[in-house]
């Protein structure tokens, strides 16, 4: 099982990674996640592409801050 390496907060469109750093997710990527469809695949792809998290990492969705 993969460990959670990042938490995506939809209210703030931010990705909080396990090192404690917070990154603003681009609006077009953040819009792909909603409470009705908490699918974080595009957020994860974006974070992996920019080497914020490893490819095997897991991203979870925070409903509200």
HELIX and SHEET records of a PDB file:
HELIX    1   1 UNK A   27  UNK A   30  1                                   4    
HELIX    2   2 UNK A   41  UNK A   49  1                                   9    
SHEET    1   A 4 UNK A  22  UNK A  24  0                                        
SHEET    2   A 4 UNK A  14  UNK A  17 -1                                        
SHEET    3   A 4 UNK A   4  UNK A   9 -1                                        
SHEET    4   A 4 UNK A  58  UNK A  62  1                                        
END                                                                             
